[in-house]
Amino acid sequence: MRWYEDLYVGETISHKKKKIKWKIMHNAGLLRVFIITLASNPDNLMDIIPARELKQKHYPKGGLYIIGLAGNYDEALEVAGHIVSEVYTATKGFDVRKYLQHKGSRSL
């Protein structure tokens, strides 16, 4: 599991970003937090995953590249929409992965 340097965070949890990140890294329970990752399927842009799913023993966490956090599902949709809008405004396209690489993130 890797983290995007300039993490996108929803308003309801922006003040708890470090604590939530720590809990995710240490497999602590988070019921209402959703993570936004680069898509696991090349046909998609992003995945929205409830953080509680990461507690499952056999969940494939190794390939996750977390780019955003949100306090609930609706907020996760808003954050994902903001990311797509930013990508489209900057590139006139929808290649989120390429945009984040260009923006200065660590290698994806």
N, C-alpha and C positions, 0 to 999 in steps of 0.2 A: 504494500500500500504506500503510495506516494502522494504528496500534497503539492498543489499549485502554490507558488510563492505569493501571488497577489490574490488570495482566496476571495471569491464572491460570497458575501454573507447577507442573509436576510435581516431586515430591520429588527425583528423581534428578538434575535439572538446576537446581534452585533456586539453587545457589551459582554457576552459570555463566550466569545470565540475561542479564546485560549483554553478555557475550562472544558468546553465541548470537544475540542480537538484532543486534549489530553485523555478525556474519557473514551473517545473512539480508539485512540492508540493503545489504551490499557484495557480494552474490552469491557468497559463498565456499561451498565444499562442506560440507554437513552430512549425513552418511549416516544417522544414527540418530535424528534429531530430527524431530518431527511438530509441525505448527502447527494450531491450532484457530481457525477463522474463523467469522464469521457466515455463514449459509447463502447460497449463490449461488442456490439454488432456493427460492422462497417456501414450498414444501410441507415443507421440512426445517427443523431447528432450527440445526444447525451443520455445517460441513464439517471433516473431518480430512484434512490433506494432508501427505505426506512433504516435508520441507524441500528435499530434493534435486530435487523437481520444479520448484521455483522457478528453478533454474539453466537450465532450458530457455529457449531464445531467445524463443520466441513464447508463453510461458505468460502468461495474462492476469492480471498482478499488480496492475494499476491499481485494480480494484474490491475488493481484499481488505481486510478489516478484522480484524486478528489480535487474538483475545481470550485465547489460551492457547498454551502451549508444553509439550511433553512429551518425555521421553527415549526412548520407544519407543511402539509402537502400543497395547499394553495400558495403559500409563500415560495415553496420550491418551484412551482410553475412560474411564478413571477420572476424569480432569480434566473431560471433557465431562459425565460423570454427576454430578460434584460441582456443576457449573454448573447443570445442569437441576434438581437437587435444591434448590439455593439459590433458583432462580427459583420453583419450585413452592411452597416453604416460605413465601416472601415474598408471592407473588401468588395462589396457588392456581390458577395457569395455567402455560402453557409459552411465553409470548412473550419469548424471550431478548432480542431486539433492543430491545423496549420497556423491559424490566427494566434493561438496561445503560444506556439513555438516562436512565432515572429515577434510577439509582444515582449519576449524576453524571459519566458519561463525556462526552467530546467528542461533538459531533453525529455521528450515524451516518449 
